[in-house]
Amino acid sequence: MISAPSAALVYRWTDHTINPPGEARSILRRVLKELGLSDDVISDGVLAVSELVANAHEHACGPYEVHLRSVAGRYICEIHDGKPLLPTGLYLAAVASPEATASEAVSGLLTERGWGLHIVNELTQGQWGFQVTDWGTKAAWVVLAEASAARKPEAARRDGRAEEARRSDVLTKQSS
């Protein structure tokens, strides 16, 4: 189970927020740059997270939050919403064979809309999903990058503990 307090709060929005995906992209891009992630990792991660933010805003209820944490050498971004039910049937159309009939494809939720989850799957190489939180609500999650990939060349020469402390400081700043 996911427990949000162990993660840094990056962004919070409500049902009345005008453009949550755009705001989340902007804020997350800045945070990931501060962590030293590569431009490719940032671009892929920001796009994947913005798709999940859009889905939460459209299909769930608030409160909504985006959290970022580093666990076991990986950066994981979580998109929390107030809906307690995990989605079902989300990827049926995505795994349908190219030879599937139209009626078979229509049976999935990813027919005319919902291509964002295909994008999320591709960008994260399948490292994403949904879980129930400790509070009985839902969180979508994506693995953004290996934390070791965040090291810039000058940081790689520093003591490993100092670099970990720096990353921890960046995440802590986002929580306050």
SERO-4910 file (N, C-alpha, C, O; in steps of 0.05 Angstrom, whole numbers):
BEGIN
 pado doro    nc1    nc2    nc3   cac1   cac2   cac3    cc1    cc2    cc3    oc1    oc2    oc3
  Met    A     17    -24      0      0      0      0     17     25      0     39     25     12
  Ile    A      8     45    -13     22     71    -14     14     88     10     -9     88     18
  Ser    A     33    101     22     27    119     44     40    146     37     64    149     38
  Ala    A     23    165     30     32    191     20     51    206     38     69    220     27
  Pro    A     48    206     65     66    222     81     95    216     77    112    233     82
  Ser    A    103    192     67    131    186     62    141    200     36    164    198     30
  Ala    A    123    213     22    130    225     -3    127    255     -1    114    266     16
  Ala    A    141    269    -19    140    299    -20    115    307    -36    112    297    -59
  Leu    A    100    325    -26     77    336    -40     88    355    -61    102    374    -55
  Val    A     81    350    -87     91    366   -108     69    385   -118     74    408   -124
  Tyr    A     44    376   -118     22    392   -129     -5    383   -117     -9    359   -113
  Arg    A    -22    402   -112    -49    395   -102    -69    412   -118    -64    436   -124
  Trp    A    -92    400   -125   -113    415   -140   -140    406   -131   -143    387   -117
  Thr    A   -161    421   -141   -188    415   -134   -204    411   -160   -194    414   -182
  Asp    A   -230    405   -157   -247    401   -180   -251    428   -195   -259    427   -218
  His    A   -245    450   -183   -249    476   -195   -223    488   -208   -224    509   -219
  Thr    A   -201    473   -206   -177    482   -218   -180    481   -249   -190    462   -260
  Ile    A   -171    503   -262   -176    505   -291   -160    485   -307   -171    472   -325
  Asn    A   -134    483   -303   -117    466   -320    -98    449   -303    -74    454   -303
  Pro    A   -108    430   -288    -90    414   -271    -67    400   -286    -44    400   -277
  Pro    A    -72    388   -310    -49    375   -324    -27    395   -331     -3    388   -327
  Gly    A    -34    418   -340    -14    438   -347      2    448   -323     26    451   -324
  Glu    A    -12    453   -301      1    462   -277     19    440   -266     42    445   -257
  Ala    A     10    415   -266     26    393   -256     51    389   -273     73    385   -262
  Arg    A     48    392   -300     72    390   -318     93    411   -310    116    404   -308
  Ser    A     84    435   -307    103    457   -302    118    453   -275    142    456   -274
  Ile    A    103    446   -254    115    443   -228    133    418   -227    156    419   -217
  Leu    A    123    396   -238    139    371   -238    165    374   -254    186    364   -246
  Arg    A    163    388   -277    187    392   -294    208    407   -277    232    399   -278
  Arg    A    200    427   -263    219    443   -246    232    425   -225    256    426   -221
  Val    A    215    409   -211    226    392   -190    245    371   -201    266    366   -189
  Leu    A    238    359   -223    255    338   -235    282    350   -245    302    337   -243
  Lys    A    281    374   -255    306    388   -263    324    392   -238    348    388   -239
  Glu    A    311    401   -216    326    405   -191    339    379   -181    360    380   -169
  Leu    A    326    357   -187    337    331   -179    359    322   -198    373    302   -192
  Gly    A    363    335   -220    384    329   -239    378    307   -259    396    295   -270
  Leu    A    352    301   -263    345    281   -283    351    291   -311    350    315   -316
  Ser    A    355    273   -329    361    280   -357    336    292   -370    313    287   -361
  Asp    A    340    307   -391    317    319   -405    298    298   -416    273    302   -415
  Asp    A    308    275   -426    291    254   -436    274    242   -414    250    238   -418
  Val    A    286    237   -391    271    226   -369    250    246   -360    227    238   -354
  Ile    A    257    271   -358    238    292   -350    215    293   -369    192    293   -361
  Ser    A    220    294   -395    199    297   -415    180    273   -414    155    277   -413
  Asp    A    191    249   -413    174    225   -411    158    224   -385    134    219   -385
  Gly    A    171    230   -363    158    230   -337    136    250   -335    114    244   -325
  Val    A    141    275   -344    121    296   -342     97    289   -360     74    294   -351
  Leu    A    101    279   -383     79    271   -400     62    249   -388     38    250   -388
  Ala    A     75    228   -378     61    206   -365     44    216   -341     21    208   -338
  Val    A     57    232   -324     42    242   -301     19    260   -309     -2    258   -297
  Ser    A     23    277   -329      1    295   -337    -23    279   -348    -45    288   -344
  Glu    A    -18    257   -361    -40    240   -370    -55    229   -346    -80    228   -347
  Leu    A    -41    220   -326    -55    209   -302    -68    231   -286    -89    225   -274
  Val    A    -57    255   -285    -71    277   -272    -97    283   -287   -118    287   -274
  Ala    A    -96    284   -313   -120    289   -329   -141    267   -324   -165    274   -321
  Asn    A   -133    242   -323   -152    220   -317   -164    223   -290   -189    220   -286
  Ala    A   -148    229   -270   -159    233   -242   -179    256   -242   -200    253   -230
  His    A   -172    278   -254   -190    301   -254   -216    295   -268   -237    305   -260
  Glu    A   -215    280   -290   -239    274   -305   -256    252   -293   -281    254   -293
  His    A   -244    232   -282   -259    207   -274   -261    203   -244   -276    185   -236
  Ala    A   -248    218   -228   -249    214   -199   -258    239   -185   -267    258   -198
  Cys    A   -257    239   -159   -264    262   -143   -240    270   -126   -222    254   -121
  Gly    A   -240    295   -117   -218    304   -100   -221    295    -72   -241    282    -65
  Pro    A   -202    300    -56   -179    317    -62   -159    303    -80   -157    278    -80
  Tyr    A   -144    319    -95   -124    308   -114    -96    318   -105    -93    341    -98
  Glu    A    -77    300   -107    -49    308   -101    -29    292   -118    -34    269   -125
  Val    A     -7    305   -124     16    291   -137     38    291   -117     46    311   -106
  His    A     49    267   -112     71    263    -93     95    251   -108     91    236   -128
  Leu    A    119    257    -99    143    246   -111    160    234    -88    163    247    -67
  Arg    A    170    210    -93    187    198    -72    209    181    -85    207    174   -109
  Ser    A    230    177    -70    252    160    -79    252    135    -61    255    137    -37
  Val    A    249    112    -74    247     87    -59    265     67    -74    262     62    -98
  Ala    A    282     54    -59    299     33    -69    313     41    -95    314     25   -114
  Gly    A    323     66    -96    337     74   -120    320     83   -143    330     85   -166
  Arg    A    294     87   -139    276     94   -161    260    119   -153    252    121   -130
  Tyr    A    254    137   -172    236    159   -167    208    149   -175    204    139   -198
  Ile    A    189    152   -157    162    144   -163    144    168   -159    145    181   -138
  Cys    A    127    173   -178    108    195   -176     80    182   -172     73    163   -186
  Glu    A     66    193   -152     39    182   -146     19    204   -150     23    227   -143
  Ile    A     -4    197   -162    -26    216   -166    -49    205   -150    -61    185   -157
  His    A    -55    219   -128    -76    211   -109   -102    225   -116   -102    249   -123
  Asp    A   -124    210   -113   -151    223   -115   -168    212    -93   -160    194    -78
  Gly    A   -192    222    -91   -210    214    -69   -228    191    -75   -244    184    -58
  Lys    A   -226    179    -98   -243    157   -106   -231    131    -96   -208    125   -102
  Pro    A   -246    115    -80   -234     91    -68   -232     67    -87   -218     48    -80
  Leu    A   -246     67   -109   -246     44   -127   -224     44   -147   -218     65   -159
  Leu    A   -211     21   -150   -191     18   -171   -205     15   -198   -226      1   -199
  Pro    A   -194     26   -219   -206     23   -245   -205     -6   -254   -186    -21   -247
  Thr    A   -224    -14   -270   -224    -42   -281   -227    -39   -311   -238    -20   -322
  Gly    A   -216    -59   -325   -219    -60   -354   -203    -38   -369   -208    -34   -392
  Leu    A   -185    -25   -355   -171     -3   -368   -155     -9   -392   -154      6   -411
  Tyr    A   -143    -33   -392   -124    -38   -413   -133    -59   -433   -117    -70   -448
  Leu    A   -159    -65   -433   -169    -87   -450   -163    -81   -479   -153    -98   -493
  Ala    A   -170    -57   -489   -165    -51   -517   -135    -50   -523   -127    -55   -546
  Ala    A   -119    -43   -504    -91    -41   -509    -78    -68   -514    -58    -69   -528
  Val    A    -89    -89   -503    -77   -115   -507    -92   -131   -528    -84   -153   -535
  Ala    A   -113   -119   -539   -127   -133   -561   -108   -136   -585    -92   -118   -590
  Ser    A   -111   -158   -599    -93   -162   -622   -102   -144   -645   -125   -134   -645
  Pro    A    -84   -138   -663    -91   -121   -686   -113   -133   -703   -127   -119   -718
  Glu    A   -117   -160   -700   -138   -173   -716   -165   -172   -702   -185   -183   -712
  Ala    A   -167   -160   -678   -192   -159   -663   -214   -145   -680   -209   -126   -694
  Thr    A   -238   -156   -677   -261   -144   -692   -268   -118   -678   -260   -112   -655
  Ala    A   -284   -101   -692   -292    -76   -680   -308    -80   -655   -304    -65   -635
  Ser    A   -325   -100   -654   -341   -104   -629   -323   -113   -606   -329   -106   -583
  Glu    A   -302   -128   -612   -283   -136   -591   -268   -111   -580   -264   -108   -556
  Ala    A   -260    -94   -598   -246    -70   -590   -263    -51   -574   -254    -38   -555
  Val    A   -289    -49   -582   -307    -31   -568   -312    -40   -540   -320    -24   -523
  Ser    A   -308    -65   -534   -313    -75   -506   -293    -64   -486   -298    -65   -462
  Gly    A   -270    -53   -495   -251    -41   -477   -257    -11   -472   -271      1   -488
  Leu    A   -246      0   -451   -249     28   -445   -231     45   -462   -235     70   -463
  Leu    A   -211     34   -475   -192     50   -490   -198     47   -520   -181     37   -535
  Thr    A   -221     56   -528   -228     54   -557   -224     81   -570   -203     86   -582
  Glu    A   -244     98   -569   -241    124   -582   -226    144   -565   -213    162   -575
  Arg    A   -227    141   -539   -214    158   -520   -195    141   -503   -194    117   -506
  Gly    A   -180    154   -486   -164    139   -468   -137    131   -478   -124    114   -466
  Trp    A   -129    142   -500   -102    134   -511    -80    143   -493    -57    135   -496
  Gly    A    -86    161   -474    -66    170   -455    -54    147   -439    -30    148   -432
  Leu    A    -70    127   -433    -59    104   -418    -40     87   -435    -21     75   -425
  His    A    -45     87   -461    -25     74   -479      1     89   -478     23     78   -476
  Ile    A     -1    116   -478     23    133   -476     37    128   -450     62    125   -450
  Val    A     22    128   -428     35    123   -402     49     96   -402     72     95   -392
  Asn    A     37     76   -413     49     49   -413     75     49   -429     95     38   -421
  Glu    A     75     63   -452     99     64   -469    121     80   -455    144     71   -455
  Leu    A    114    103   -445    134    121   -433    147    109   -408    170    114   -402
  Thr    A    132     93   -393    142     81   -368    151     52   -372    159     39   -353
  Gln    A    150     42   -396    157     15   -403    142     -5   -385    153    -24   -375
  Gly    A    116      2   -380     99    -16   -365    102    -13   -335     89    -28   -320
  Gln    A    117      6   -326    121     10   -297    102     31   -286    111     53   -279
  Trp    A     77     24   -285     56     42   -274     33     25   -266     31      1   -272
  Gly    A     14     37   -251     -9     23   -243    -26     39   -223    -22     63   -219
  Phe    A    -44     25   -209    -61     37   -189    -59     20   -164    -57     -5   -165
  Gln    A    -61     33   -141    -61     19   -115    -80     34    -96    -86     57   -100
  Val    A    -90     19    -77   -105     31    -55    -86     42    -35    -66     29    -28
  Thr    A    -91     66    -25    -73     78     -5    -80     68     23   -100     54     27
  Asp    A    -64     76     42    -69     68     70    -96     81     80   -107     71    100
  Trp    A   -105    101     66   -130    114     75   -154    105     60   -176    116     63
  Gly    A   -151     84     44   -174     73     29   -181     89      4   -203     85     -7
  Thr    A   -164    106     -5   -168    120    -30   -149    108    -51   -135     89    -46
  Lys    A   -149    120    -75   -134    108    -97   -110    126   -104   -111    150   -101
  Ala    A    -89    113   -113    -66    128   -124    -57    114   -149    -52     89   -149
  Ala    A    -54    129   -171    -40    119   -194    -10    124   -189     -3    144   -176
  Trp    A      7    107   -199     36    111   -195     51    105   -221     42     89   -237
  Val    A     73    119   -224     91    114   -247    120    115   -237    127    132   -220
  Val    A    136     98   -247    165     99   -242    177    118   -262    175    113   -286
  Leu    A    189    139   -253    200    160   -271    228    153   -280    234    156   -304
  Ala    A    245    144   -262    273    139   -269    286    126   -246    277    127   -223
  Glu    A    308    113   -252    325    103   -231    338    128   -217    347    146   -231
  Ala    A    338    129   -191    349    152   -177    378    156   -184    388    179   -185
  Ser    A    393    134   -190    421    137   -197    424    152   -224    445    163   -229
  Ala    A    404    151   -241    405    165   -266    404    195   -262    410    210   -281
  Ala    A    396    204   -239    394    233   -234    421    246   -229    422    270   -230
  Arg    A    441    231   -224    467    243   -218    479    256   -242    482    244   -264
  Lys    A    486    281   -239    501    295   -260    531    288   -257    539    278   -236
  Pro    A    547    292   -278    575    284   -276    589    295   -252    604    280   -239
  Glu    A    585    320   -245    599    331   -222    589    319   -196    605    316   -177
  Ala    A    564    312   -196    553    300   -171    563    271   -168    566    261   -146
  Ala    A    568    258   -191    577    230   -189    604    229   -176    611    208   -165
  Arg    A    620    250   -177    646    250   -165    645    255   -135    664    250   -120
  Arg    A    622    266   -125    620    272    -97    615    247    -81    609    225    -92
  Asp    A    617    250    -55    610    228    -37    581    221    -40    564    239    -42
  Gly    A    574    196    -42    547    186    -46    527    196    -25    504    202    -32
  Arg    A    536    198      0    518    208     21    511    237     16    488    245     22
  Ala    A    529    253      7    524    281      3    503    285    -20    486    302    -18
  Glu    A    506    269    -41    487    270    -63    459    261    -54    439    274    -61
  Glu    A    458    241    -38    432    231    -28    419    253    -10    395    257    -11
  Ala    A    435    266      5    425    288     23    414    311      6    394    322     12
  Arg    A    428    317    -16    418    338    -34    391    331    -46    373    348    -46
  Arg    A    388    307    -55    362    298    -67    341    298    -46    318    306    -51
  Ser    A    348    290    -22    328    290      0    320    319      6    296    324     12
  Asp    A    339    338      5    332    366      9    313    377    -12    294    391     -5
  Val    A    317    369    -37    299    378    -58    271    367    -53    251    382    -55
  Leu    A    268    342    -46    242    331    -40    230    343    -15    206    348    -15
  Thr    A    246    349      5    236    361     29    225    389     24    205    397     34
  Lys    A    239    405      7    230    432      0    203    431    -13    186    448     -8
  Gln    A    198    410    -29    172    408    -43    149    402    -23    126    409    -28
  Ser    A    155    390      0    135    383     19    127    407     36    105    408     46
  Ser    A    144    427     38    138    450     55    125    472     40    119    493     53
***
